[in-house]
Amino acid sequence: MTASASAEIRNYTINFGPQHPAAHGVLRLVLELDGEVIERADPHIGLLHRGTEKLAETRTFLQSVPYMDRLDYMSMMQNEHAYCMAIERLLGLSVPERAQYIRVMFDEITRILNHLLWLGTHALDIGAMTVFLYAFREREDLMDVYEAVTGARMHAAYYRPGGVYRDLPDAMPQYQASKKKNESDLRRLNENRQGSVLDFIEDFSKRFFGYVDEYETLLTDNRIWKQRTVGIGVVEADRAKALGFTGPMLRGSGIVWDLRKMQPYAVYDKLDFEIPIGRTGDSYDRYLVRMEEMRQSNRLIQQCVAWLKADSAKGAGPVISENHKVAPPSREAMKSNMEELIHHFKLFTEGMHVPEGEVYAAVEHSKGEFGVYLISDGANKPYRLKLRAPGFSHLAGLDEMSRGHMIADVVAIIGTLDIVFGDIDR
C-alpha cells in the first residue's frame, strides 16, 4: 500500500454539550477520541455559577434559605435541611420532635422526587421513553404535596432554623371543574384528596410500591437496558472512596455508607430502614441501588405519617422553636402583644445573631453527602459559607469512568452520575 493510500489515523477532539440534550444544558464535555473510543473526557463547568456562597455573606441567615432550594434544584428541601442544621448547631437550638418528623418525611419525599426524575431522564437518554411518562405521573402527585404544604411546586423555602415554617394543612387541595374535566373525571381525580395532606401522602405511599415494580418490569430484565448499562462506568470500591464518591455512587460499588445510619440526624435513628448496596460498581448496579432506595424512602414516609397522625390525635405539638430571637412568634401573638411585635420586626429586618464559631453539617442527600460549612463572627449574616456538593466529586470521576467506552456510553455515564449543575457550579 502506498503512503498516499494509507489513511492518517489521529486523535481528534469534539465538544459534547452544552447543547446536547443529555448534557443538562450547562455541561461542556471536551472528548478526545480515537475513532469512536474515548481517550479522555474533560468536563468544563461553571456555566451555571451564580455565586451562592458569596451572596450568602451579604444576606441574613434567614434570607439565604431560598438560595438553598436553587442549588440542587431536584432535591430542594434536603439542601435547606443541611443549612438549617448548621445554624441550629451554632445556636445550640433544639428542634421540636414534630418538626423533625415533618423534615424527615419531606427529605424522603424529595429523595423519591429526585430519583423519579433521574430514572425518567436516564432512561430517556439511552432510548426508553415509557418510563419517563410513568415517573412524571408520580412526580405530579408529590409536587401537589409540596404545593399544598409550602405554596410552591419546587422552591419550597419551608424549613427554618428551629423547625419548619408551618404545620401540615388539614385539607388536600382538590381539582376544580373545567371545560376539559367532566363530573366523572373530577370524582376519580379527587377520590384520594378528600382528607388531609397526611391522608393523601399515606394513600400515595400505599400505591408507590406497585409503581416501582412497574418501572422494574419495564427496565430491570430488559435486554437493551442491560446492554446499555451492565459493565458501563465501572468504579471499584477503593477508587470510589479515593475519588470522594458518596451516596448511590459509593453504595453502588459495594460500600455501606449512609449518613442516616452512620451519623444519624433528625429522627432517623428512631426509624426502620435498610441501605441497599451494589456489587460490581457499574451503571446497572447503581440503577438497582436507586430503585431500592425509593422503596426504602417510601417505608420511611409511611413510618413518619403514622407518627404524625398519632401526634395529631394527641394534640399536635409545635413545629418551630419557641425562642423568638430565632423563630417568629405566631401572627396572633404578634398582633396582640408589643414585645412579640418587636421580636417579629427585629427578626425580619436585622435577622438573628448567631454566636461566633464554625460548624459543618451534612445530610444524606439524594445524590450523596451534601454539606454546609459555616463560619459565624457573631453578626446577623454568615462570615463565610462553603457548600460541599456531592455531584462535584462524581463529575470529577467522569474522565476515569468513560475511558475506553464509546461516545454513546458517555450519555449512560452522565445519566448514572445523576448530576445537577445547580450545586456543582453553585
C-alpha positions as CSV (number, residue, x, y, z in Angstrom):
1,M,0.0,0.0,0.0
2,T,1.4,3.4,-0.9
3,A,1.8,6.2,1.6
4,S,-0.9,8.3,-0.1
5,A,-3.4,5.5,0.0
6,S,-3.0,4.8,3.8
7,A,-5.3,6.9,5.9
8,E,-3.7,9.0,8.6
9,I,-5.1,8.0,12.0
10,R,-5.0,10.6,14.7
11,N,-6.9,11.5,17.8
12,Y,-9.4,14.3,17.4
13,T,-11.4,16.4,19.9
14,I,-15.1,17.1,19.9
15,N,-17.4,19.2,22.2
16,F,-20.1,17.1,23.8
17,G,-22.7,19.7,25.0
18,P,-23.7,22.1,26.3
19,Q,-26.4,21.9,23.6
20,H,-26.6,18.1,23.7
21,P,-29.9,17.0,25.3
22,A,-28.0,14.7,27.7
23,A,-25.6,17.4,28.9
24,H,-28.2,19.2,31.1
25,G,-27.8,22.4,29.1
26,V,-24.8,23.5,31.1
27,L,-22.1,20.8,30.8
28,R,-19.4,21.3,28.2
29,L,-17.5,18.0,27.8
30,V,-14.4,18.0,25.7
31,L,-13.9,14.5,24.4
32,E,-10.6,13.3,22.9
33,L,-11.4,10.4,20.6
34,D,-9.6,7.6,18.9
35,G,-12.2,6.8,16.2
36,E,-15.3,6.4,18.4
37,V,-13.5,5.3,21.5
38,I,-12.9,7.9,24.3
39,E,-9.3,8.5,25.2
40,R,-10.0,11.4,27.6
41,A,-13.0,13.4,28.8
42,D,-12.6,16.9,30.2
43,P,-15.6,18.4,31.8
44,H,-15.8,22.3,31.6
45,I,-18.1,23.6,34.3
46,G,-19.2,27.0,35.6
47,L,-21.9,27.8,33.1
48,L,-24.4,27.9,35.9
49,H,-22.3,29.7,38.5
50,R,-24.3,32.2,40.4
51,G,-22.1,32.9,43.4
52,T,-24.4,31.5,46.0
53,E,-21.7,31.1,48.6
54,K,-20.6,34.8,48.2
55,L,-24.2,36.1,48.1
56,A,-24.8,34.4,51.5
57,E,-22.2,36.7,53.1
58,T,-24.4,39.7,52.3
59,R,-27.8,38.3,53.4
60,T,-29.2,37.5,56.8
61,F,-29.2,33.8,57.8
62,L,-32.9,33.6,57.0
63,Q,-32.7,35.3,53.7
64,S,-30.3,32.6,52.4
65,V,-32.8,29.7,52.9
66,P,-34.5,30.2,49.5
67,Y,-31.0,30.2,47.8
68,M,-30.5,26.6,49.1
69,D,-33.5,25.4,47.0
70,R,-31.8,26.6,43.9
71,L,-28.6,24.7,44.5
72,D,-29.6,21.1,43.6
73,Y,-33.0,22.1,42.2
74,M,-34.1,18.4,42.2
75,S,-33.6,17.9,45.9
76,M,-34.8,21.2,47.3
77,M,-35.7,20.6,50.9
78,Q,-32.7,18.4,51.6
79,N,-30.4,21.4,50.8
80,E,-32.4,23.5,53.2
81,H,-32.1,20.8,55.9
82,A,-28.3,20.9,55.9
83,Y,-28.2,24.7,56.0
84,C,-30.7,24.9,58.9
85,M,-28.9,22.1,60.8
86,A,-25.6,24.1,60.5
87,I,-27.3,27.2,62.0
88,E,-29.0,25.2,64.7
89,R,-25.7,23.6,65.8
90,L,-24.1,27.0,66.2
91,L,-27.1,28.3,68.1
92,G,-27.4,25.2,70.2
93,L,-31.0,25.1,69.3
94,S,-33.3,22.1,69.8
95,V,-35.9,21.4,67.1
96,P,-39.4,20.2,68.2
97,E,-40.0,16.5,67.6
98,R,-43.0,17.1,65.3
99,A,-40.8,19.3,63.1
100,Q,-38.1,16.6,63.0
101,Y,-40.6,14.1,61.7
102,I,-42.0,16.5,59.1
103,R,-38.5,17.2,58.0
104,V,-37.6,13.5,57.6
105,M,-40.9,12.9,55.7
106,F,-40.1,15.7,53.3
107,D,-36.5,14.7,52.9
108,E,-37.7,11.2,51.8
109,I,-40.5,12.7,49.5
110,T,-37.7,14.8,48.0
111,R,-35.5,11.7,47.5
112,I,-38.3,10.0,45.6
113,L,-38.9,13.1,43.5
114,N,-35.2,13.2,42.7
115,H,-34.9,9.5,41.9
116,L,-38.0,9.6,39.7
117,L,-36.6,12.5,37.6
118,W,-33.2,10.7,37.4
119,L,-34.9,7.4,36.3
120,G,-37.1,9.0,33.7
121,T,-34.4,11.2,32.1
122,H,-31.6,8.5,32.4
123,A,-33.9,6.0,30.6
124,L,-34.9,8.6,28.0
125,D,-31.3,9.5,27.3
126,I,-30.5,5.9,26.4
127,G,-33.6,5.1,24.5
128,A,-36.5,4.1,26.8
129,M,-39.4,6.6,26.6
130,T,-42.3,4.9,28.5
131,V,-40.5,5.1,31.9
132,F,-40.2,8.9,31.6
133,L,-44.0,9.2,31.4
134,Y,-44.6,6.8,34.3
135,A,-42.1,8.6,36.5
136,F,-43.6,12.0,35.9
137,R,-47.1,10.7,36.6
138,E,-45.9,10.0,40.2
139,R,-43.9,13.2,40.5
140,E,-47.1,15.2,39.8
141,D,-48.7,13.7,43.0
142,L,-45.7,14.6,45.1
143,M,-45.4,18.1,43.6
144,D,-49.0,18.6,44.6
145,V,-48.0,17.7,48.2
146,Y,-45.1,20.3,48.0
147,E,-47.6,22.9,46.8
148,A,-50.2,22.1,49.4
149,V,-47.8,22.5,52.2
150,T,-45.4,25.2,51.0
151,G,-47.3,27.1,48.3
152,A,-44.6,26.2,45.7
153,R,-44.1,23.2,43.5
154,M,-40.3,23.3,43.6
155,H,-38.6,26.1,45.5
156,A,-40.3,25.5,48.8
157,A,-38.3,27.6,51.4
158,Y,-40.2,25.5,54.0
159,Y,-37.5,24.6,56.6
160,R,-36.5,27.3,59.1
161,P,-33.7,27.3,61.7
162,G,-35.6,25.8,64.6
163,G,-38.2,23.8,62.7
164,V,-40.5,24.3,59.7
165,Y,-42.5,27.3,58.5
166,R,-45.9,25.9,59.4
167,D,-47.8,22.7,60.3
168,L,-49.3,20.4,57.6
169,P,-52.7,21.6,56.3
170,D,-55.9,19.8,57.3
171,A,-57.2,19.6,53.7
172,M,-55.6,18.5,50.4
173,P,-56.4,20.9,47.5
174,Q,-58.8,19.3,45.0
175,Y,-59.2,19.6,41.2
176,Q,-61.8,22.1,40.2
177,A,-64.4,21.7,37.4
178,S,-63.2,23.0,34.0
179,K,-64.1,22.6,30.3
180,K,-61.7,19.6,30.0
181,K,-62.9,17.7,33.1
182,N,-66.4,16.3,33.4
183,E,-68.1,15.1,36.6
184,S,-66.8,11.5,36.5
185,D,-63.2,12.7,35.8
186,L,-63.4,15.0,38.8
187,R,-64.7,12.3,41.1
188,R,-61.9,9.9,40.0
189,L,-59.2,12.6,40.3
190,N,-60.4,13.8,43.7
191,E,-61.1,10.3,45.2
192,N,-57.9,10.3,47.3
193,R,-57.9,14.0,48.1
194,Q,-60.9,14.0,50.4
195,G,-58.9,14.0,53.6
196,S,-55.8,15.9,54.9
197,V,-52.4,16.1,53.3
198,L,-51.2,13.3,55.6
199,D,-54.1,11.1,54.3
200,F,-53.0,11.9,50.7
201,I,-49.4,11.0,51.4
202,E,-50.4,7.8,53.1
203,D,-52.5,6.8,50.1
204,F,-49.6,7.6,47.7
205,S,-47.2,5.6,49.8
206,K,-49.5,2.5,49.6
207,R,-49.7,2.8,45.8
208,F,-46.0,3.6,45.3
209,F,-44.6,0.2,45.9
210,G,-46.6,-1.1,42.9
211,Y,-45.4,1.8,40.8
212,V,-41.7,0.9,41.5
213,D,-42.5,-2.7,40.5
214,E,-43.9,-1.3,37.2
215,Y,-40.7,0.6,36.5
216,E,-38.6,-2.6,37.2
217,T,-40.9,-4.6,34.9
218,L,-40.0,-2.2,32.1
219,L,-36.3,-2.0,32.7
220,T,-34.6,-4.4,35.1
221,D,-34.6,-7.5,32.8
222,N,-34.9,-5.5,29.6
223,R,-32.2,-6.8,27.2
224,I,-31.5,-3.3,25.6
225,W,-31.3,-1.6,29.1
226,K,-28.8,-4.2,30.3
227,Q,-26.7,-3.9,27.2
228,R,-26.5,-0.1,27.7
229,T,-25.7,-0.3,31.5
230,V,-24.0,-3.5,32.5
231,G,-20.3,-3.1,32.6
232,I,-20.5,0.6,31.8
233,G,-18.7,3.2,34.0
234,V,-17.3,0.6,36.4
235,V,-15.8,2.0,39.6
236,E,-14.0,-0.3,42.1
237,A,-14.8,0.2,45.8
238,D,-11.3,1.6,46.6
239,R,-11.4,4.0,43.7
240,A,-14.9,5.2,44.6
241,K,-13.6,6.1,48.1
242,A,-10.4,7.7,46.7
243,L,-12.5,9.9,44.3
244,G,-14.7,11.1,47.1
245,F,-17.9,9.5,45.9
246,T,-20.8,9.4,48.3
247,G,-24.5,8.3,48.1
248,P,-25.6,5.8,45.5
249,M,-22.3,6.2,43.6
250,L,-20.4,4.9,46.6
251,R,-23.0,2.3,47.6
252,G,-23.2,1.0,44.0
253,S,-19.6,0.0,44.4
254,G,-20.4,-2.1,47.5
255,I,-19.5,0.3,50.3
256,V,-22.0,0.5,53.2
257,W,-22.0,4.2,53.9
258,D,-25.2,6.3,54.6
259,L,-25.2,9.3,56.9
260,R,-28.7,8.5,58.0
261,K,-27.3,5.3,59.7
262,M,-23.6,6.2,60.3
263,Q,-24.1,9.7,61.7
264,P,-27.9,9.9,62.4
265,Y,-29.5,13.3,62.4
266,A,-33.2,14.4,62.9
267,V,-35.1,11.2,63.9
268,Y,-33.5,8.7,61.5
269,D,-32.2,6.7,64.5
270,K,-35.8,6.0,65.6
271,L,-36.9,4.7,62.2
272,D,-36.5,1.3,60.5
273,F,-34.9,1.2,57.0
274,E,-32.2,-0.6,55.1
275,I,-29.2,0.5,53.0
276,P,-29.1,-1.1,49.5
277,I,-25.7,-1.7,48.1
278,G,-24.3,-2.9,44.8
279,R,-21.6,-5.4,43.9
280,T,-19.9,-4.6,40.7
281,G,-20.0,-0.8,40.7
282,D,-21.4,-0.4,37.2
283,S,-24.3,1.7,35.9
284,Y,-26.7,-1.2,36.3
285,D,-25.8,-1.7,39.9
286,R,-26.3,2.0,40.6
287,Y,-29.7,1.8,38.9
288,L,-30.7,-1.1,41.2
289,V,-29.5,0.8,44.3
290,R,-31.6,3.8,43.5
291,M,-34.6,1.7,42.7
292,E,-34.4,0.0,46.1
293,E,-33.7,3.4,47.8
294,M,-37.1,4.6,46.5
295,R,-38.8,1.6,48.3
296,Q,-36.8,2.4,51.5
297,S,-37.8,6.1,51.3
298,N,-41.4,5.0,50.9
299,R,-41.1,2.9,54.1
300,L,-39.7,5.9,56.0
301,I,-42.6,8.1,54.7
302,Q,-45.1,5.5,56.0
303,Q,-43.5,5.5,59.4
304,C,-43.4,9.3,59.6
305,V,-47.1,9.5,58.5
306,A,-48.0,7.0,61.3
307,W,-46.1,9.0,63.9
308,L,-47.5,12.4,62.8
309,K,-51.1,11.1,62.7
310,A,-50.7,9.7,66.2
311,D,-49.2,13.0,67.4
312,S,-52.1,15.0,65.8
313,A,-54.6,12.7,67.6
314,K,-52.9,13.6,70.9
315,G,-53.0,17.3,70.0
316,A,-50.2,18.3,67.7
317,G,-47.1,19.7,69.2
318,P,-45.2,22.8,68.0
319,V,-43.4,22.7,64.6
320,I,-40.9,25.5,65.3
321,S,-38.8,26.7,68.2
322,E,-40.4,28.9,70.9
323,N,-37.2,31.0,71.0
324,H,-38.4,34.3,69.4
325,K,-34.8,35.5,68.9
326,V,-34.6,32.8,66.2
327,A,-38.2,31.9,65.2
328,P,-41.1,34.4,64.7
329,P,-44.0,34.5,67.2
330,S,-47.4,33.5,65.9
331,R,-49.4,36.0,64.0
332,E,-52.0,36.2,66.7
333,A,-49.4,36.9,69.4
334,M,-47.6,39.4,67.2
335,K,-50.8,41.4,66.7
336,S,-51.8,41.4,70.3
337,N,-48.5,41.9,72.2
338,M,-46.0,44.7,71.9
339,E,-43.0,42.5,72.9
340,E,-43.9,39.9,70.2
341,L,-44.2,42.6,67.6
342,I,-40.7,43.9,68.4
343,H,-39.4,40.3,68.1
344,H,-41.1,39.9,64.8
345,F,-39.8,43.3,63.5
346,K,-36.2,42.7,64.6
347,L,-36.1,39.1,63.3
348,F,-37.3,40.1,59.8
349,T,-35.2,43.3,59.5
350,E,-32.0,42.7,61.3
351,G,-32.2,38.9,61.5
352,M,-30.9,36.5,64.2
353,H,-27.4,36.9,65.6
354,V,-25.5,33.5,65.5
355,P,-22.7,33.0,68.1
356,E,-19.1,33.0,66.9
357,G,-17.8,29.7,65.7
358,E,-17.5,27.3,62.8
359,V,-19.6,24.3,62.0
360,Y,-20.0,21.5,59.4
361,A,-23.4,19.9,58.9
362,A,-24.1,17.2,56.4
363,V,-27.2,15.3,55.2
364,E,-27.6,12.1,53.2
365,H,-28.8,13.9,50.1
366,S,-30.4,12.1,47.1
367,K,-27.0,12.3,45.3
368,G,-24.6,11.8,48.3
369,E,-23.2,13.8,51.1
370,F,-24.4,17.4,50.9
371,G,-22.5,19.5,53.5
372,V,-22.6,23.1,54.7
373,Y,-19.5,24.6,56.3
374,L,-20.5,27.8,58.0
375,I,-18.3,30.4,59.9
376,S,-20.0,33.0,62.0
377,D,-18.4,36.0,63.5
378,G,-21.4,36.8,65.8
379,A,-23.1,39.0,63.2
380,N,-26.5,38.7,61.6
381,K,-25.1,37.1,58.4
382,P,-22.6,34.3,57.8
383,Y,-18.9,35.4,57.7
384,R,-18.3,32.5,55.2
385,L,-20.3,29.7,53.7
386,K,-18.9,26.8,51.8
387,L,-21.1,24.1,50.3
388,R,-20.0,20.5,49.7
389,A,-21.8,19.4,46.6
390,P,-21.9,15.6,46.1
391,G,-22.1,15.9,42.3
392,F,-18.8,17.8,42.1
393,S,-16.7,14.8,43.1
394,H,-18.8,12.5,40.9
395,L,-18.3,14.7,37.8
396,A,-14.5,14.6,38.6
397,G,-14.6,10.9,38.1
398,L,-16.3,11.1,34.7
399,D,-12.9,11.0,32.8
400,E,-11.8,7.8,34.5
401,M,-15.2,6.2,34.1
402,S,-15.6,6.9,30.4
403,R,-12.1,6.0,29.1
404,G,-12.2,3.1,26.7
405,H,-16.0,3.4,26.2
406,M,-17.9,4.6,23.1
407,I,-19.5,8.1,22.7
408,A,-22.9,6.6,23.2
409,D,-21.8,5.3,26.6
410,V,-20.9,8.8,27.8
411,V,-24.6,9.5,27.8
412,A,-25.3,6.5,30.0
413,I,-22.4,7.5,32.3
414,I,-23.7,11.1,32.7
415,G,-27.1,9.6,33.5
416,T,-25.8,7.2,36.1
417,L,-23.9,10.1,37.8
418,D,-27.2,11.8,38.4
419,I,-25.6,15.2,38.2
420,V,-27.4,18.6,38.6
421,F,-25.4,21.7,37.9
422,G,-27.1,24.0,40.4
423,D,-25.0,22.6,43.2
424,I,-21.9,21.8,41.2
425,D,-21.5,25.3,39.8
426,R,-23.1,27.0,42.9
